[in-house]
Amino acid sequence: MKEPFLAAVPVLQKLEDAGFEAYFVGGSVRDFLLDKDINDVDIATSATPEEVKQVFSKTVDIGIEHGTVLVLYQNESYEITTFRTETEYQDYRRPKEVIFIRNLTEDLQRRDFTMNAIAMDKIGHLIDPFHGQRAIKEQIIQTVGQGAERFQEDALRMMRAVRFVSQLSFRIENETLASLSDLVHLLENIAVERKQAEFEKLLSGMDRKKALQLIIETNIYSYLPGLVNQKDRLTELLEFDCNHLNSREMWTLLVYCLQLEGKAIEEFFRDWRLPLNEIRVIQRISYFLKKRSDSTWSLYDLYAATKEIFISAEKIYLVINGIKDSDTIFHYLSVYEKLPIKERSEMNLTGNDLIEWYNQNGGPWVKDKLLLVEQAIIDGNVSNDKRVIKEWLMECNHK
């Protein structure tokens, strides 16, 4: 056993000392068995929420109606959830009623996939009634029980299955995949925000192309914003060697394949409920990607793009053109680092300076003049010195 499990063992011990069962459960146990990094742990217990609150002095009700209490213990926080079973689901997403129980196996039985239905006690002993360890060893994503039942309970599990293909490089077990294909239409009941969160993780996974292929084959794409009737353009995305791109760059490559520009990009991502600041960044990458497709980077374009944007645009440009050599990125990065200024605030000139020098009222001409000087500094035609800039403006009669 390793951290953060070791730090949480006293939490399990306190629950056991109070007469209850307590185990580590879910994704943290799965990732432990896969030897992956673990950020936090989830704990399941036979204690009811009220009993958990009696055991620990500092708690927060974060989902008490579903049996979850946040426990603050030894400067750490832990989500502790009561063993539970669920009655019929509504909206193909939420259980109509949660019933607290005292049986671990029944609690594990309600979970989505066998690899996520493993519990571990305080000494590292595994409780695995649904053969999740075997699924992990064989790299299989399989529902606990019938796939049709699990997906009808919560249709988002279909996107979770495909997301795990991307993140873990597992394959979906045949019967589970068949159930997914049969019930894919239920995704129309799932909120866009939920789909977006899963799709974002999918785009970040190492086996994203395999997952995207499944999204096409199972028709999931028809229930995702802006992708209806876009099978051919999604298939084009699979032709690119794009596994080294981050999720933002993958989004940009997607809108490139969809042939979206300008306002259409914003509309597409608003449908996906992406934050506006993220949309603006992707729009800028798309803008400079288009410029890069027409010509090499100018000094001013590198400056205007900023380092993060031009690196992303160049990476996507190389992917689109099938260029595996990344020397151009290092070349342009070297050029960028030698620029005399990296942003306008570093320029030793203000609008007030110009108004004073030209003895004129403010107006659009000030912005134009600032842009002229900015361009000249970037191109090396004038040094970033206020006195030199003034002389250059006056001598060259830049009016």
C-alpha positions, 0 to 999 in steps of 0.5 A: 500500500502507498500514499494517499492510502496510508495517510487515510488508514486512520480514518478507516481505523476510527470507523472500525473502532466504532463498530463499522466496516470501512474500505477504500473503493472505486477508481483509486483502488483500480489505479493502485492496481494499475500502478498509476498516480493517485490523487485522492481516495474514496471511502465506503462504510457500513455507517450511515451518514449520521453515524459517520458524523458521530465518529468524526468531529469535523464534517460537511454535508456535501451529498448526504441525501446520497450517503456522502459526508466530507470528513476533515481529519488530520488536515486532510479531507475525505469523502465517505459514502455509506454502503447503498443500493439504488431503486429505479433511475429517472432521466437515465442518470439519477436514482429515484431513491437511495437505500442505505445498507450494511453489505459491501457486496451489494454496494459494489454490485451497483457500480458501473464496471468490474474494474471499479467494483473492487474494495480494499481494506486498511491492510491492503486486502482486496475484496473483489466479488465481480472479478475486477482484478481479472478485468484489469489484468486482461485490460477489459472494460466490462459492466457489473452485471448486464450492460443493458441494466447499467446503461439504462440506469445511467446513460453517461456510463457509455461515454465513461466506457469509451473514455476509459478506452482512451485513458487506460488503453483497455478494450470494451468487452463484446457484450458490454459494447453490444449493449452500448451500441443498442442503447446509445440513443439514451445519451440524448437524456444526458446534460451537455456538461456531463458529456463535455467532461467525459469528452475532455478526458477522452481527448487527453488520453493516450489512446484517444484515436481508438476511443474516437473510432469507437465514438464513430462506430457506436454512433455516440457522435450523433448525440454530441453537440455539433457532431451530428452528420459529421462522420466523414470529418470525424473520420478525417481526424483519425488520419492524423498522428495526434496523440502528443497533442493536449486536449485544447489542441485536440479541440482545435484540430477537431474544429479544423476538420469540421472546417469551422472558422471565426464565429462558427467556432464560438457557436460550436463551443458554446453548444459544448458549454466550454468556458468563454475564456477557453473558447477565446484561446482555441479561437486564437490558436485556430486563427494563427493555425490558418495564418501558419498554413499560408506562410511561415511565422513572421516576427510580429505573428510570433509576438502577437500569438504569444508563446503558448498559442504559437507553439500549439498552432505549430504543433497542429500545423505539423500534425496536419502536414504529417511532419514528425520533425519538431525542429521548427518548434524549437527554431521559432521558440528560439526566435521568440525568446530573442524578441525585444519585447513579449507584450505591449506593456513592455514597450517604453512608450505610452499614448500620453507620450504621443499626445504630448509629442504631437501636441494633438488631442487623443483619438484613433491615431494614438492606437495606430501610432502605438501599433506602428512603433510596436511593429518597428520594435519587433522588426528591429527597426527601432530600439525600445528606448523612449528617446530613440523612438521619439527621434525615429518618429520625428525623423521619419515624419511618421504622422 
